[in-house]
Amino acid sequence: METYDLAVIGAGPCGVAVGGAAKQGGLSAILFDKGSIAASLVDYPYYMRYFSTADRLEVAGVPWAIPERNPSRREAIVYYQRVAQYFQMKVR
């Protein structure tokens, strides 16, 4: 049976940020969500752009390189999924 230092409820942007911070701090973490990573963003309007700039939405020190100043919904989904992949987060 695997044990973890931290259990995070939700694998949206906040959950991914907590999981990334935990990994950076040397802790093991597991994220629980009823959907996939960043599934909470899927219901946002398809062509939506964030008011915040990409640098304000970055998590765990992972840079967000996009051509526009403000990320789109699609770019956000891809970014948070890649952050989870980069830190090899366990998501159930």
PDB file with one MODEL, atoms N, CA, C and O in Angstrom:
MODEL        1
ATOM      1  N   MET A   1       0.837  -1.180   0.000  1.00  0.00           N
ATOM      2  CA  MET A   1       0.000   0.000   0.000  1.00  0.00           C
ATOM      3  C   MET A   1       0.887   1.250   0.000  1.00  0.00           C
ATOM      4  O   MET A   1       1.791   1.390   0.823  1.00  0.00           O
ATOM      5  N   GLU A   2       0.612   2.129  -0.919  1.00  0.00           N
ATOM      6  CA  GLU A   2       1.378   3.374  -1.001  1.00  0.00           C
ATOM      7  C   GLU A   2       0.878   4.370   0.039  1.00  0.00           C
ATOM      8  O   GLU A   2      -0.318   4.445   0.321  1.00  0.00           O
ATOM      9  N   THR A   3       1.798   5.122   0.596  1.00  0.00           N
ATOM     10  CA  THR A   3       1.421   6.193   1.520  1.00  0.00           C
ATOM     11  C   THR A   3       1.945   7.512   0.966  1.00  0.00           C
ATOM     12  O   THR A   3       2.959   7.553   0.269  1.00  0.00           O
ATOM     13  N   TYR A   4       1.240   8.577   1.286  1.00  0.00           N
ATOM     14  CA  TYR A   4       1.588   9.909   0.801  1.00  0.00           C
ATOM     15  C   TYR A   4       1.604  10.876   1.976  1.00  0.00           C
ATOM     16  O   TYR A   4       0.910  10.675   2.973  1.00  0.00           O
ATOM     17  N   ASP A   5       2.399  11.920   1.845  1.00  0.00           N
ATOM     18  CA  ASP A   5       2.452  12.951   2.869  1.00  0.00           C
ATOM     19  C   ASP A   5       1.226  13.849   2.824  1.00  0.00           C
ATOM     20  O   ASP A   5       0.825  14.424   3.836  1.00  0.00           O
ATOM     21  N   LEU A   6       0.632  13.963   1.631  1.00  0.00           N
ATOM     22  CA  LEU A   6      -0.441  14.929   1.436  1.00  0.00           C
ATOM     23  C   LEU A   6      -1.489  14.375   0.483  1.00  0.00           C
ATOM     24  O   LEU A   6      -1.150  13.813  -0.559  1.00  0.00           O
ATOM     25  N   ALA A   7      -2.751  14.530   0.832  1.00  0.00           N
ATOM     26  CA  ALA A   7      -3.861  14.196  -0.064  1.00  0.00           C
ATOM     27  C   ALA A   7      -4.554  15.492  -0.438  1.00  0.00           C
ATOM     28  O   ALA A   7      -4.939  16.273   0.433  1.00  0.00           O
ATOM     29  N   VAL A   8      -4.711  15.720  -1.729  1.00  0.00           N
ATOM     30  CA  VAL A   8      -5.313  16.961  -2.234  1.00  0.00           C
ATOM     31  C   VAL A   8      -6.636  16.611  -2.899  1.00  0.00           C
ATOM     32  O   VAL A   8      -6.696  15.742  -3.768  1.00  0.00           O
ATOM     33  N   ILE A   9      -7.686  17.291  -2.484  1.00  0.00           N
ATOM     34  CA  ILE A   9      -8.997  17.072  -3.097  1.00  0.00           C
ATOM     35  C   ILE A   9      -9.164  18.102  -4.199  1.00  0.00           C
ATOM     36  O   ILE A   9      -9.273  19.300  -3.940  1.00  0.00           O
ATOM     37  N   GLY A  10      -9.183  17.616  -5.426  1.00  0.00           N
ATOM     38  CA  GLY A  10      -9.324  18.475  -6.597  1.00  0.00           C
ATOM     39  C   GLY A  10      -8.041  18.515  -7.401  1.00  0.00           C
ATOM     40  O   GLY A  10      -6.953  18.680  -6.850  1.00  0.00           O
ATOM     41  N   ALA A  11      -8.178  18.362  -8.717  1.00  0.00           N
ATOM     42  CA  ALA A  11      -7.025  18.403  -9.612  1.00  0.00           C
ATOM     43  C   ALA A  11      -7.178  19.542 -10.615  1.00  0.00           C
ATOM     44  O   ALA A  11      -6.723  19.457 -11.755  1.00  0.00           O
ATOM     45  N   GLY A  12      -7.835  20.617 -10.153  1.00  0.00           N
ATOM     46  CA  GLY A  12      -7.926  21.821 -10.963  1.00  0.00           C
ATOM     47  C   GLY A  12      -6.659  22.645 -10.768  1.00  0.00           C
ATOM     48  O   GLY A  12      -5.673  22.143 -10.227  1.00  0.00           O
ATOM     49  N   PRO A  13      -6.673  23.891 -11.198  1.00  0.00           N
ATOM     50  CA  PRO A  13      -5.484  24.733 -11.055  1.00  0.00           C
ATOM     51  C   PRO A  13      -4.950  24.816  -9.623  1.00  0.00           C
ATOM     52  O   PRO A  13      -3.738  24.752  -9.418  1.00  0.00           O
ATOM     53  N   CYS A  14      -5.824  24.957  -8.644  1.00  0.00           N
ATOM     54  CA  CYS A  14      -5.368  25.052  -7.245  1.00  0.00           C
ATOM     55  C   CYS A  14      -4.786  23.727  -6.762  1.00  0.00           C
ATOM     56  O   CYS A  14      -3.755  23.717  -6.089  1.00  0.00           O
ATOM     57  N   GLY A  15      -5.422  22.628  -7.090  1.00  0.00           N
ATOM     58  CA  GLY A  15      -4.917  21.322  -6.698  1.00  0.00           C
ATOM     59  C   GLY A  15      -3.572  21.025  -7.331  1.00  0.00           C
ATOM     60  O   GLY A  15      -2.681  20.481  -6.678  1.00  0.00           O
ATOM     61  N   VAL A  16      -3.419  21.379  -8.606  1.00  0.00           N
ATOM     62  CA  VAL A  16      -2.146  21.181  -9.296  1.00  0.00           C
ATOM     63  C   VAL A  16      -1.065  22.053  -8.659  1.00  0.00           C
ATOM     64  O   VAL A  16       0.077  21.618  -8.506  1.00  0.00           O
ATOM     65  N   ALA A  17      -1.426  23.284  -8.288  1.00  0.00           N
ATOM     66  CA  ALA A  17      -0.468  24.183  -7.631  1.00  0.00           C
ATOM     67  C   ALA A  17      -0.011  23.597  -6.293  1.00  0.00           C
ATOM     68  O   ALA A  17       1.176  23.641  -5.971  1.00  0.00           O
ATOM     69  N   VAL A  18      -0.938  23.055  -5.524  1.00  0.00           N
ATOM     70  CA  VAL A  18      -0.586  22.444  -4.235  1.00  0.00           C
ATOM     71  C   VAL A  18       0.284  21.214  -4.456  1.00  0.00           C
ATOM     72  O   VAL A  18       1.276  21.019  -3.754  1.00  0.00           O
ATOM     73  N   GLY A  19      -0.083  20.387  -5.424  1.00  0.00           N
ATOM     74  CA  GLY A  19       0.720  19.201  -5.726  1.00  0.00           C
ATOM     75  C   GLY A  19       2.134  19.557  -6.163  1.00  0.00           C
ATOM     76  O   GLY A  19       3.094  18.902  -5.760  1.00  0.00           O
ATOM     77  N   GLY A  20       2.264  20.591  -6.985  1.00  0.00           N
ATOM     78  CA  GLY A  20       3.588  21.036  -7.427  1.00  0.00           C
ATOM     79  C   GLY A  20       4.412  21.588  -6.286  1.00  0.00           C
ATOM     80  O   GLY A  20       5.607  21.310  -6.183  1.00  0.00           O
ATOM     81  N   ALA A  21       3.779  22.373  -5.425  1.00  0.00           N
ATOM     82  CA  ALA A  21       4.488  22.926  -4.258  1.00  0.00           C
ATOM     83  C   ALA A  21       4.930  21.807  -3.322  1.00  0.00           C
ATOM     84  O   ALA A  21       6.020  21.861  -2.753  1.00  0.00           O
ATOM     85  N   ALA A  22       4.090  20.804  -3.167  1.00  0.00           N
ATOM     86  CA  ALA A  22       4.452  19.671  -2.309  1.00  0.00           C
ATOM     87  C   ALA A  22       5.679  18.957  -2.861  1.00  0.00           C
ATOM     88  O   ALA A  22       6.612  18.654  -2.117  1.00  0.00           O
ATOM     89  N   LYS A  23       5.680  18.691  -4.157  1.00  0.00           N
ATOM     90  CA  LYS A  23       6.825  18.023  -4.783  1.00  0.00           C
ATOM     91  C   LYS A  23       8.092  18.850  -4.616  1.00  0.00           C
ATOM     92  O   LYS A  23       9.157  18.303  -4.328  1.00  0.00           O
ATOM     93  N   GLN A  24       7.984  20.165  -4.797  1.00  0.00           N
ATOM     94  CA  GLN A  24       9.144  21.032  -4.636  1.00  0.00           C
ATOM     95  C   GLN A  24       9.640  21.027  -3.192  1.00  0.00           C
ATOM     96  O   GLN A  24      10.833  21.197  -2.939  1.00  0.00           O
ATOM     97  N   GLY A  25       8.744  20.836  -2.271  1.00  0.00           N
ATOM     98  CA  GLY A  25       9.108  20.791  -0.860  1.00  0.00           C
ATOM     99  C   GLY A  25       9.554  19.420  -0.386  1.00  0.00           C
ATOM    100  O   GLY A  25       9.819  19.222   0.800  1.00  0.00           O
ATOM    101  N   GLY A  26       9.637  18.472  -1.310  1.00  0.00           N
ATOM    102  CA  GLY A  26      10.101  17.136  -0.953  1.00  0.00           C
ATOM    103  C   GLY A  26       9.030  16.236  -0.374  1.00  0.00           C
ATOM    104  O   GLY A  26       9.343  15.202   0.215  1.00  0.00           O
ATOM    105  N   LEU A  27       7.762  16.614  -0.533  1.00  0.00           N
ATOM    106  CA  LEU A  27       6.660  15.799  -0.021  1.00  0.00           C
ATOM    107  C   LEU A  27       6.027  15.005  -1.147  1.00  0.00           C
ATOM    108  O   LEU A  27       6.043  15.428  -2.303  1.00  0.00           O
ATOM    109  N   SER A  28       5.480  13.868  -0.810  1.00  0.00           N
ATOM    110  CA  SER A  28       4.720  13.091  -1.787  1.00  0.00           C
ATOM    111  C   SER A  28       3.254  13.496  -1.662  1.00  0.00           C
ATOM    112  O   SER A  28       2.750  13.741  -0.566  1.00  0.00           O
ATOM    113  N   ALA A  29       2.587  13.559  -2.804  1.00  0.00           N
ATOM    114  CA  ALA A  29       1.186  13.990  -2.799  1.00  0.00           C
ATOM    115  C   ALA A  29       0.381  13.158  -3.782  1.00  0.00           C
ATOM    116  O   ALA A  29       0.904  12.663  -4.780  1.00  0.00           O
ATOM    117  N   ILE A  30      -0.888  13.016  -3.482  1.00  0.00           N
ATOM    118  CA  ILE A  30      -1.825  12.391  -4.398  1.00  0.00           C
ATOM    119  C   ILE A  30      -3.020  13.319  -4.521  1.00  0.00           C
ATOM    120  O   ILE A  30      -3.497  13.870  -3.529  1.00  0.00           O
ATOM    121  N   LEU A  31      -3.502  13.490  -5.753  1.00  0.00           N
ATOM    122  CA  LEU A  31      -4.648  14.364  -6.018  1.00  0.00           C
ATOM    123  C   LEU A  31      -5.861  13.497  -6.332  1.00  0.00           C
ATOM    124  O   LEU A  31      -5.758  12.513  -7.065  1.00  0.00           O
ATOM    125  N   PHE A  32      -7.004  13.865  -5.777  1.00  0.00           N
ATOM    126  CA  PHE A  32      -8.257  13.162  -6.043  1.00  0.00           C
ATOM    127  C   PHE A  32      -9.219  14.116  -6.741  1.00  0.00           C
ATOM    128  O   PHE A  32      -9.399  15.255  -6.310  1.00  0.00           O
ATOM    129  N   ASP A  33      -9.831  13.646  -7.816  1.00  0.00           N
ATOM    130  CA  ASP A  33     -10.804  14.473  -8.540  1.00  0.00           C
ATOM    131  C   ASP A  33     -11.809  13.560  -9.214  1.00  0.00           C
ATOM    132  O   ASP A  33     -11.489  12.426  -9.573  1.00  0.00           O
ATOM    133  N   LYS A  34     -13.017  14.052  -9.386  1.00  0.00           N
ATOM    134  CA  LYS A  34     -14.035  13.244 -10.064  1.00  0.00           C
ATOM    135  C   LYS A  34     -13.825  13.242 -11.578  1.00  0.00           C
ATOM    136  O   LYS A  34     -14.393  12.409 -12.284  1.00  0.00           O
ATOM    137  N   GLY A  35     -13.020  14.164 -12.072  1.00  0.00           N
ATOM    138  CA  GLY A  35     -12.724  14.237 -13.498  1.00  0.00           C
ATOM    139  C   GLY A  35     -11.225  14.152 -13.731  1.00  0.00           C
ATOM    140  O   GLY A  35     -10.462  13.736 -12.860  1.00  0.00           O
ATOM    141  N   SER A  36     -10.829  14.551 -14.914  1.00  0.00           N
ATOM    142  CA  SER A  36      -9.407  14.538 -15.253  1.00  0.00           C
ATOM    143  C   SER A  36      -8.727  15.809 -14.736  1.00  0.00           C
ATOM    144  O   SER A  36      -9.376  16.680 -14.157  1.00  0.00           O
ATOM    145  N   ILE A  37      -7.429  15.901 -14.950  1.00  0.00           N
ATOM    146  CA  ILE A  37      -6.673  17.086 -14.529  1.00  0.00           C
ATOM    147  C   ILE A  37      -7.219  18.302 -15.277  1.00  0.00           C
ATOM    148  O   ILE A  37      -7.360  18.279 -16.499  1.00  0.00           O
ATOM    149  N   ALA A  38      -7.518  19.341 -14.544  1.00  0.00           N
ATOM    150  CA  ALA A  38      -8.055  20.603 -15.072  1.00  0.00           C
ATOM    151  C   ALA A  38      -9.453  20.454 -15.679  1.00  0.00           C
ATOM    152  O   ALA A  38      -9.870  21.283 -16.488  1.00  0.00           O
ATOM    153  N   ALA A  39     -10.170  19.409 -15.294  1.00  0.00           N
ATOM    154  CA  ALA A  39     -11.526  19.208 -15.813  1.00  0.00           C
ATOM    155  C   ALA A  39     -12.458  20.351 -15.420  1.00  0.00           C
ATOM    156  O   ALA A  39     -13.446  20.611 -16.107  1.00  0.00           O
ATOM    157  N   SER A  40     -12.150  21.028 -14.328  1.00  0.00           N
ATOM    158  CA  SER A  40     -12.997  22.145 -13.890  1.00  0.00           C
ATOM    159  C   SER A  40     -13.004  23.286 -14.905  1.00  0.00           C
ATOM    160  O   SER A  40     -13.913  24.116 -14.893  1.00  0.00           O
ATOM    161  N   LEU A  41     -12.004  23.337 -15.781  1.00  0.00           N
ATOM    162  CA  LEU A  41     -11.937  24.402 -16.785  1.00  0.00           C
ATOM    163  C   LEU A  41     -12.698  24.067 -18.060  1.00  0.00           C
ATOM    164  O   LEU A  41     -12.945  24.949 -18.882  1.00  0.00           O
ATOM    165  N   VAL A  42     -13.068  22.815 -18.234  1.00  0.00           N
ATOM    166  CA  VAL A  42     -13.716  22.378 -19.470  1.00  0.00           C
ATOM    167  C   VAL A  42     -15.052  23.079 -19.696  1.00  0.00           C
ATOM    168  O   VAL A  42     -15.423  23.336 -20.841  1.00  0.00           O
ATOM    169  N   ASP A  43     -15.773  23.388 -18.638  1.00  0.00           N
ATOM    170  CA  ASP A  43     -17.082  24.027 -18.783  1.00  0.00           C
ATOM    171  C   ASP A  43     -16.997  25.538 -19.006  1.00  0.00           C
ATOM    172  O   ASP A  43     -18.018  26.185 -19.237  1.00  0.00           O
ATOM    173  N   TYR A  44     -15.807  26.096 -18.939  1.00  0.00           N
ATOM    174  CA  TYR A  44     -15.650  27.526 -19.224  1.00  0.00           C
ATOM    175  C   TYR A  44     -15.987  27.766 -20.694  1.00  0.00           C
ATOM    176  O   TYR A  44     -15.864  26.849 -21.506  1.00  0.00           O
ATOM    177  N   PRO A  45     -16.408  28.973 -21.052  1.00  0.00           N
ATOM    178  CA  PRO A  45     -16.715  29.252 -22.467  1.00  0.00           C
ATOM    179  C   PRO A  45     -15.528  28.906 -23.368  1.00  0.00           C
ATOM    180  O   PRO A  45     -14.377  29.183 -23.031  1.00  0.00           O
ATOM    181  N   TYR A  46     -15.818  28.309 -24.493  1.00  0.00           N
ATOM    182  CA  TYR A  46     -14.790  27.762 -25.383  1.00  0.00           C
ATOM    183  C   TYR A  46     -13.732  28.790 -25.786  1.00  0.00           C
ATOM    184  O   TYR A  46     -12.541  28.480 -25.771  1.00  0.00           O
ATOM    185  N   TYR A  47     -14.139  29.989 -26.139  1.00  0.00           N
ATOM    186  CA  TYR A  47     -13.184  30.998 -26.613  1.00  0.00           C
ATOM    187  C   TYR A  47     -12.772  31.990 -25.526  1.00  0.00           C
ATOM    188  O   TYR A  47     -12.263  33.068 -25.833  1.00  0.00           O
ATOM    189  N   MET A  48     -12.984  31.641 -24.285  1.00  0.00           N
ATOM    190  CA  MET A  48     -12.677  32.535 -23.179  1.00  0.00           C
ATOM    191  C   MET A  48     -11.170  32.780 -23.048  1.00  0.00           C
ATOM    192  O   MET A  48     -10.355  31.885 -23.274  1.00  0.00           O
ATOM    193  N   ARG A  49     -10.829  34.003 -22.680  1.00  0.00           N
ATOM    194  CA  ARG A  49      -9.449  34.348 -22.324  1.00  0.00           C
ATOM    195  C   ARG A  49      -9.470  34.858 -20.891  1.00  0.00           C
ATOM    196  O   ARG A  49     -10.420  35.523 -20.477  1.00  0.00           O
ATOM    197  N   TYR A  50      -8.432  34.550 -20.140  1.00  0.00           N
ATOM    198  CA  TYR A  50      -8.332  35.004 -18.759  1.00  0.00           C
ATOM    199  C   TYR A  50      -7.991  36.488 -18.720  1.00  0.00           C
ATOM    200  O   TYR A  50      -7.305  36.999 -19.606  1.00  0.00           O
ATOM    201  N   PHE A  51      -8.469  37.169 -17.696  1.00  0.00           N
ATOM    202  CA  PHE A  51      -8.092  38.565 -17.472  1.00  0.00           C
ATOM    203  C   PHE A  51      -6.651  38.625 -16.964  1.00  0.00           C
ATOM    204  O   PHE A  51      -5.907  39.545 -17.304  1.00  0.00           O
ATOM    205  N   SER A  52      -6.265  37.652 -16.159  1.00  0.00           N
ATOM    206  CA  SER A  52      -4.903  37.599 -15.623  1.00  0.00           C
ATOM    207  C   SER A  52      -3.926  37.194 -16.726  1.00  0.00           C
ATOM    208  O   SER A  52      -4.276  36.459 -17.649  1.00  0.00           O
ATOM    209  N   THR A  53      -2.711  37.685 -16.609  1.00  0.00           N
ATOM    210  CA  THR A  53      -1.677  37.313 -17.572  1.00  0.00           C
ATOM    211  C   THR A  53      -1.094  35.953 -17.205  1.00  0.00           C
ATOM    212  O   THR A  53      -1.235  35.481 -16.076  1.00  0.00           O
ATOM    213  N   ALA A  54      -0.446  35.343 -18.171  1.00  0.00           N
ATOM    214  CA  ALA A  54       0.100  33.998 -17.968  1.00  0.00           C
ATOM    215  C   ALA A  54       1.058  33.936 -16.787  1.00  0.00           C
ATOM    216  O   ALA A  54       1.046  32.966 -16.030  1.00  0.00           O
ATOM    217  N   ASP A  55       1.889  34.963 -16.625  1.00  0.00           N
ATOM    218  CA  ASP A  55       2.849  34.925 -15.514  1.00  0.00           C
ATOM    219  C   ASP A  55       2.168  34.951 -14.152  1.00  0.00           C
ATOM    220  O   ASP A  55       2.742  34.475 -13.173  1.00  0.00           O
ATOM    221  N   ARG A  56       0.952  35.498 -14.068  1.00  0.00           N
ATOM    222  CA  ARG A  56       0.206  35.523 -12.801  1.00  0.00           C
ATOM    223  C   ARG A  56      -0.483  34.188 -12.514  1.00  0.00           C
ATOM    224  O   ARG A  56      -0.842  33.901 -11.372  1.00  0.00           O
ATOM    225  N   LEU A  57      -0.663  33.380 -13.550  1.00  0.00           N
ATOM    226  CA  LEU A  57      -1.354  32.100 -13.398  1.00  0.00           C
ATOM    227  C   LEU A  57      -0.394  30.910 -13.331  1.00  0.00           C
ATOM    228  O   LEU A  57      -0.828  29.772 -13.151  1.00  0.00           O
ATOM    229  N   GLU A  58       0.903  31.168 -13.473  1.00  0.00           N
ATOM    230  CA  GLU A  58       1.884  30.086 -13.400  1.00  0.00           C
ATOM    231  C   GLU A  58       1.889  29.467 -12.011  1.00  0.00           C
ATOM    232  O   GLU A  58       1.651  30.147 -11.013  1.00  0.00           O
ATOM    233  N   VAL A  59       2.163  28.169 -11.961  1.00  0.00           N
ATOM    234  CA  VAL A  59       2.240  27.465 -10.676  1.00  0.00           C
ATOM    235  C   VAL A  59       3.541  26.683 -10.586  1.00  0.00           C
ATOM    236  O   VAL A  59       4.087  26.232 -11.593  1.00  0.00           O
ATOM    237  N   ALA A  60       4.019  26.533  -9.376  1.00  0.00           N
ATOM    238  CA  ALA A  60       5.182  25.695  -9.058  1.00  0.00           C
ATOM    239  C   ALA A  60       6.425  26.068  -9.854  1.00  0.00           C
ATOM    240  O   ALA A  60       7.280  25.219 -10.103  1.00  0.00           O
ATOM    241  N   GLY A  61       6.531  27.325 -10.252  1.00  0.00           N
ATOM    242  CA  GLY A  61       7.716  27.776 -10.957  1.00  0.00           C
ATOM    243  C   GLY A  61       7.850  27.279 -12.386  1.00  0.00           C
ATOM    244  O   GLY A  61       8.912  27.424 -12.992  1.00  0.00           O
ATOM    245  N   VAL A  62       6.787  26.694 -12.936  1.00  0.00           N
ATOM    246  CA  VAL A  62       6.822  26.196 -14.313  1.00  0.00           C
ATOM    247  C   VAL A  62       6.389  27.333 -15.234  1.00  0.00           C
ATOM    248  O   VAL A  62       5.252  27.794 -15.140  1.00  0.00           O
ATOM    249  N   PRO A  63       7.272  27.795 -16.122  1.00  0.00           N
ATOM    250  CA  PRO A  63       6.923  28.919 -16.993  1.00  0.00           C
ATOM    251  C   PRO A  63       5.810  28.577 -17.974  1.00  0.00           C
ATOM    252  O   PRO A  63       5.658  27.436 -18.408  1.00  0.00           O
ATOM    253  N   TRP A  64       5.049  29.595 -18.301  1.00  0.00           N
ATOM    254  CA  TRP A  64       3.929  29.436 -19.222  1.00  0.00           C
ATOM    255  C   TRP A  64       4.238  30.268 -20.456  1.00  0.00           C
ATOM    256  O   TRP A  64       4.042  31.484 -20.451  1.00  0.00           O
ATOM    257  N   ALA A  65       4.711  29.632 -21.497  1.00  0.00           N
ATOM    258  CA  ALA A  65       5.094  30.319 -22.725  1.00  0.00           C
ATOM    259  C   ALA A  65       3.976  30.214 -23.754  1.00  0.00           C
ATOM    260  O   ALA A  65       3.736  29.149 -24.322  1.00  0.00           O
ATOM    261  N   ILE A  66       3.303  31.326 -23.983  1.00  0.00           N
ATOM    262  CA  ILE A  66       2.239  31.378 -24.983  1.00  0.00           C
ATOM    263  C   ILE A  66       2.415  32.648 -25.804  1.00  0.00           C
ATOM    264  O   ILE A  66       3.048  33.596 -25.339  1.00  0.00           O
ATOM    265  N   PRO A  67       1.865  32.684 -27.024  1.00  0.00           N
ATOM    266  CA  PRO A  67       2.057  33.861 -27.878  1.00  0.00           C
ATOM    267  C   PRO A  67       1.288  35.103 -27.410  1.00  0.00           C
ATOM    268  O   PRO A  67       1.743  36.225 -27.632  1.00  0.00           O
ATOM    269  N   GLU A  68       0.145  34.919 -26.774  1.00  0.00           N
ATOM    270  CA  GLU A  68      -0.664  36.040 -26.296  1.00  0.00           C
ATOM    271  C   GLU A  68      -0.320  36.346 -24.847  1.00  0.00           C
ATOM    272  O   GLU A  68       0.234  35.508 -24.136  1.00  0.00           O
ATOM    273  N   ARG A  69      -0.651  37.539 -24.426  1.00  0.00           N
ATOM    274  CA  ARG A  69      -0.384  37.913 -23.036  1.00  0.00           C
ATOM    275  C   ARG A  69      -1.318  37.182 -22.063  1.00  0.00           C
ATOM    276  O   ARG A  69      -0.897  36.760 -20.986  1.00  0.00           O
ATOM    277  N   ASN A  70      -2.579  37.038 -22.453  1.00  0.00           N
ATOM    278  CA  ASN A  70      -3.586  36.394 -21.612  1.00  0.00           C
ATOM    279  C   ASN A  70      -3.922  35.023 -22.190  1.00  0.00           C
ATOM    280  O   ASN A  70      -4.263  34.912 -23.368  1.00  0.00           O
ATOM    281  N   PRO A  71      -3.829  33.986 -21.374  1.00  0.00           N
ATOM    282  CA  PRO A  71      -4.090  32.637 -21.877  1.00  0.00           C
ATOM    283  C   PRO A  71      -5.562  32.375 -22.149  1.00  0.00           C
ATOM    284  O   PRO A  71      -6.449  32.976 -21.544  1.00  0.00           O
ATOM    285  N   SER A  72      -5.788  31.465 -23.073  1.00  0.00           N
ATOM    286  CA  SER A  72      -7.145  31.023 -23.381  1.00  0.00           C
ATOM    287  C   SER A  72      -7.502  29.834 -22.495  1.00  0.00           C
ATOM    288  O   SER A  72      -6.648  29.278 -21.806  1.00  0.00           O
ATOM    289  N   ARG A  73      -8.746  29.466 -22.524  1.00  0.00           N
ATOM    290  CA  ARG A  73      -9.215  28.299 -21.773  1.00  0.00           C
ATOM    291  C   ARG A  73      -8.447  27.061 -22.198  1.00  0.00           C
ATOM    292  O   ARG A  73      -7.989  26.297 -21.349  1.00  0.00           O
ATOM    293  N   ARG A  74      -8.300  26.854 -23.481  1.00  0.00           N
ATOM    294  CA  ARG A  74      -7.595  25.681 -24.021  1.00  0.00           C
ATOM    295  C   ARG A  74      -6.134  25.663 -23.565  1.00  0.00           C
ATOM    296  O   ARG A  74      -5.623  24.621 -23.155  1.00  0.00           O
ATOM    297  N   GLU A  75      -5.470  26.806 -23.636  1.00  0.00           N
ATOM    298  CA  GLU A  75      -4.080  26.894 -23.194  1.00  0.00           C
ATOM    299  C   GLU A  75      -3.952  26.582 -21.705  1.00  0.00           C
ATOM    300  O   GLU A  75      -2.975  25.970 -21.273  1.00  0.00           O
ATOM    301  N   ALA A  76      -4.941  27.006 -20.928  1.00  0.00           N
ATOM    302  CA  ALA A  76      -4.916  26.743 -19.485  1.00  0.00           C
ATOM    303  C   ALA A  76      -5.043  25.248 -19.203  1.00  0.00           C
ATOM    304  O   ALA A  76      -4.322  24.709 -18.362  1.00  0.00           O
ATOM    305  N   ILE A  77      -5.944  24.588 -19.894  1.00  0.00           N
ATOM    306  CA  ILE A  77      -6.120  23.143 -19.698  1.00  0.00           C
ATOM    307  C   ILE A  77      -4.816  22.413 -20.006  1.00  0.00           C
ATOM    308  O   ILE A  77      -4.364  21.575 -19.226  1.00  0.00           O
ATOM    309  N   VAL A  78      -4.220  22.737 -21.142  1.00  0.00           N
ATOM    310  CA  VAL A  78      -2.965  22.089 -21.542  1.00  0.00           C
ATOM    311  C   VAL A  78      -1.859  22.402 -20.545  1.00  0.00           C
ATOM    312  O   VAL A  78      -1.099  21.510 -20.169  1.00  0.00           O
ATOM    313  N   TYR A  79      -1.756  23.653 -20.112  1.00  0.00           N
ATOM    314  CA  TYR A  79      -0.696  24.046 -19.173  1.00  0.00           C
ATOM    315  C   TYR A  79      -0.794  23.266 -17.867  1.00  0.00           C
ATOM    316  O   TYR A  79       0.195  22.677 -17.430  1.00  0.00           O
ATOM    317  N   TYR A  80      -1.958  23.250 -17.240  1.00  0.00           N
ATOM    318  CA  TYR A  80      -2.092  22.571 -15.945  1.00  0.00           C
ATOM    319  C   TYR A  80      -1.894  21.061 -16.079  1.00  0.00           C
ATOM    320  O   TYR A  80      -1.364  20.429 -15.166  1.00  0.00           O
ATOM    321  N   GLN A  81      -2.306  20.483 -17.187  1.00  0.00           N
ATOM    322  CA  GLN A  81      -2.058  19.064 -17.406  1.00  0.00           C
ATOM    323  C   GLN A  81      -0.560  18.790 -17.547  1.00  0.00           C
ATOM    324  O   GLN A  81      -0.058  17.782 -17.051  1.00  0.00           O
ATOM    325  N   ARG A  82       0.138  19.680 -18.217  1.00  0.00           N
ATOM    326  CA  ARG A  82       1.590  19.502 -18.379  1.00  0.00           C
ATOM    327  C   ARG A  82       2.348  19.711 -17.075  1.00  0.00           C
ATOM    328  O   ARG A  82       3.351  19.042 -16.827  1.00  0.00           O
ATOM    329  N   VAL A  83       1.881  20.628 -16.247  1.00  0.00           N
ATOM    330  CA  VAL A  83       2.512  20.812 -14.933  1.00  0.00           C
ATOM    331  C   VAL A  83       2.372  19.519 -14.127  1.00  0.00           C
ATOM    332  O   VAL A  83       3.331  19.065 -13.503  1.00  0.00           O
ATOM    333  N   ALA A  84       1.184  18.935 -14.143  1.00  0.00           N
ATOM    334  CA  ALA A  84       0.963  17.674 -13.420  1.00  0.00           C
ATOM    335  C   ALA A  84       1.846  16.567 -13.988  1.00  0.00           C
ATOM    336  O   ALA A  84       2.377  15.744 -13.243  1.00  0.00           O
ATOM    337  N   GLN A  85       1.999  16.551 -15.295  1.00  0.00           N
ATOM    338  CA  GLN A  85       2.851  15.554 -15.926  1.00  0.00           C
ATOM    339  C   GLN A  85       4.325  15.794 -15.568  1.00  0.00           C
ATOM    340  O   GLN A  85       5.057  14.843 -15.296  1.00  0.00           O
ATOM    341  N   TYR A  86       4.753  17.037 -15.567  1.00  0.00           N
ATOM    342  CA  TYR A  86       6.137  17.380 -15.257  1.00  0.00           C
ATOM    343  C   TYR A  86       6.525  16.903 -13.856  1.00  0.00           C
ATOM    344  O   TYR A  86       7.619  16.377 -13.655  1.00  0.00           O
ATOM    345  N   PHE A  87       5.631  17.090 -12.902  1.00  0.00           N
ATOM    346  CA  PHE A  87       5.900  16.684 -11.517  1.00  0.00           C
ATOM    347  C   PHE A  87       5.490  15.233 -11.243  1.00  0.00           C
ATOM    348  O   PHE A  87       5.583  14.763 -10.109  1.00  0.00           O
ATOM    349  N   GLN A  88       5.036  14.526 -12.282  1.00  0.00           N
ATOM    350  CA  GLN A  88       4.611  13.129 -12.171  1.00  0.00           C
ATOM    351  C   GLN A  88       3.621  12.951 -11.023  1.00  0.00           C
ATOM    352  O   GLN A  88       3.765  12.061 -10.186  1.00  0.00           O
ATOM    353  N   MET A  89       2.617  13.819 -11.008  1.00  0.00           N
ATOM    354  CA  MET A  89       1.607  13.781  -9.942  1.00  0.00           C
ATOM    355  C   MET A  89       0.726  12.554 -10.099  1.00  0.00           C
ATOM    356  O   MET A  89       0.337  12.172 -11.203  1.00  0.00           O
ATOM    357  N   LYS A  90       0.427  11.956  -8.969  1.00  0.00           N
ATOM    358  CA  LYS A  90      -0.511  10.837  -8.940  1.00  0.00           C
ATOM    359  C   LYS A  90      -1.908  11.434  -8.824  1.00  0.00           C
ATOM    360  O   LYS A  90      -2.191  12.186  -7.891  1.00  0.00           O
ATOM    361  N   VAL A  91      -2.781  11.096  -9.773  1.00  0.00           N
ATOM    362  CA  VAL A  91      -4.141  11.617  -9.780  1.00  0.00           C
ATOM    363  C   VAL A  91      -5.105  10.452  -9.868  1.00  0.00           C
ATOM    364  O   VAL A  91      -4.975   9.582 -10.730  1.00  0.00           O
ATOM    365  N   ARG A  92      -6.063  10.445  -8.976  1.00  0.00           N
ATOM    366  CA  ARG A  92      -7.097   9.397  -8.961  1.00  0.00           C
ATOM    367  C   ARG A  92      -8.447  10.034  -9.099  1.00  0.00           C
ATOM    368  O   ARG A  92      -9.461   9.336  -9.110  1.00  0.00           O
TER     369      ARG A  92
ENDMDL
END
